[in-house]
């Protein structure tokens, strides 16, 4: 019934239906005073009759409701895309050049691919192979990795240790830490991340202190803020130029988008 009442808010729809209202409407008492809208001018009895007509029509013509839902979803997606486009322009510098990001591949590459990931995301583990393939096969590609721990406290703990490790590891070694942690079997947490750090020879006392420090807090706050602003609902999420690509879509779609960026400056030429 909530959908029906929502439909009644349209003056045009109510006006069209009013001419076909059943005898129950005709016999109902007239409203005591003129209301500010057409929908408000109907009494409860009249409203019930109109709702019954609409319900009967929709039951007999379900395609109409399906079309309305599809159109609503299309408009919502269009609105979301416009909002994301504006957010991408506003956040470009933080996405591409923030000191909090982990840079992989060519640090001065001509195209930057940004990935938001969670260490406990199975699809992120699947997408890792795609990132490695892209970096290996494209010497001009620059990749920025952003911790986006959306899957609970264990993911947050792992991200804190990983971001703290950035203060001791650089370049290929930092990416190696990321790869090994992401490839860990089972749930990844702070304990698992610290164990890996020990294996790689990090100063654990410093690591644990840095994990609670201002730098790590700032990095997580920035990443979460960017994710919220861009409307990211999960991981992995890739950003290339003016395009947001959700999910582990595979190498080919990302490679095509990178090619389009180089060709015309947009994610789709």
MONOR-V759533 format. One record per residue. N is the residue number from 1. OMEGA is omega in radians with two decimals (999 if undefined). Layout:
((N/OMEGA) (N/OMEGA))
This chain:
((1/-3.14) (2/3.09) (3/-3.11) (4/3.13) (5/3.08) (6/3.11) (7/-3.12) (8/-3.13) (9/3.09) (10/-3.12) (11/-3.12) (12/-3.12) (13/-3.14) (14/3.14) (15/-3.13) (16/-3.11) (17/-3.04) (18/-3.11) (19/-3.11) (20/-3.12) (21/-3.09) (22/-3.10) (23/3.11) (24/3.12) (25/-3.10) (26/-3.09) (27/-3.09) (28/3.13) (29/-3.13) (30/3.12) (31/-3.06) (32/-3.12) (33/-3.13) (34/-3.13) (35/-3.09) (36/3.12) (37/-3.13) (38/-3.11) (39/-3.11) (40/-3.09) (41/-3.13) (42/3.05) (43/3.12) (44/3.14) (45/3.13) (46/3.11) (47/-3.14) (48/3.13) (49/3.13) (50/3.12) (51/3.12) (52/3.13) (53/-3.14) (54/-3.13) (55/3.13) (56/3.14) (57/-3.11) (58/3.11) (59/-3.13) (60/-3.11) (61/-3.07) (62/3.13) (63/3.14) (64/-3.13) (65/3.12) (66/3.11) (67/3.13) (68/3.12) (69/-3.14) (70/3.13) (71/3.10) (72/3.12) (73/3.13) (74/3.14) (75/3.12) (76/3.12) (77/3.13) (78/3.11) (79/3.13) (80/-3.13) (81/3.12) (82/3.13) (83/3.13) (84/3.13) (85/3.12) (86/-3.14) (87/3.11) (88/3.13) (89/-3.11) (90/-3.02) (91/-3.02) (92/-3.07) (93/-3.14) (94/3.14) (95/-2.97) (96/-2.97) (97/3.12) (98/3.09) (99/-3.11) (100/-3.10) (101/3.03) (102/-3.06) (103/-3.14) (104/3.13) (105/-3.11) (106/-3.10) (107/3.10) (108/-3.10) (109/-3.07) (110/3.09) (111/3.12) (112/3.05) (113/3.14) (114/3.07) (115/2.97) (116/-3.04) (117/3.05) (118/-3.06) (119/3.10) (120/3.14) (121/3.13) (122/3.14) (123/3.06) (124/3.09) (125/3.09) (126/-3.11) (127/3.14) (128/3.12) (129/3.10) (130/3.13) (131/-3.14) (132/3.12) (133/-3.13) (134/-3.13) (135/-3.12) (136/-3.06) (137/-3.08) (138/-3.07) (139/-3.14) (140/-3.10) (141/3.06) (142/-3.12) (143/3.08) (144/-3.14) (145/-3.12) (146/3.06) (147/-3.14) (148/-3.00) (149/-3.07) (150/-3.03) (151/2.99) (152/-3.04) (153/-3.13) (154/3.09) (155/3.12) (156/3.11) (157/-3.13) (158/-3.14) (159/3.13) (160/3.13) (161/3.14) (162/3.13) (163/3.08) (164/3.12) (165/3.13) (166/-3.14) (167/3.10) (168/-3.12) (169/3.13) (170/2.99) (171/-3.07) (172/-3.13) (173/3.11) (174/3.10) (175/3.09) (176/3.09) (177/3.13) (178/-3.10) (179/-3.11) (180/3.14) (181/-3.14) (182/-3.14) (183/-3.13) (184/3.11) (185/3.12) (186/-3.12) (187/3.11) (188/3.14) (189/-3.13) (190/3.14) (191/3.12) (192/-3.14) (193/3.12) (194/3.10) (195/3.10) (196/3.12) (197/3.09) (198/-3.14) (199/-3.10) (200/3.01) (201/3.13) (202/3.04) (203/-2.99) (204/3.11) (205/3.11) (206/-3.12) (207/-3.11) (208/3.09) (209/-3.14) (210/-3.13) (211/3.12) (212/-3.04) (213/-3.06) (214/-3.10) (215/-3.14) (216/3.12) (217/3.14) (218/3.14) (219/-3.13) (220/3.13) (221/3.13) (222/-3.10) (223/3.13) (224/3.11) (225/3.11) (226/3.13) (227/3.12) (228/-3.11) (229/-3.12) (230/3.13) (231/3.13) (232/-3.08) (233/-3.12) (234/3.13) (235/-0.09) (236/3.02) (237/-3.10) (238/3.10) (239/3.10) (240/-3.13) (241/-3.11) (242/-3.07) (243/2.99) (244/-3.12) (245/-3.13) (246/3.02) (247/3.11) (248/-3.00) (249/-3.12) (250/-3.05) (251/-2.96) (252/3.12) (253/3.13) (254/3.13) (255/3.11) (256/-3.14) (257/3.08) (258/3.11) (259/3.12) (260/3.10) (261/3.14) (262/-3.07) (263/-3.02) (264/3.10) (265/3.12) (266/-3.09) (267/3.10) (268/-3.10) (269/999))
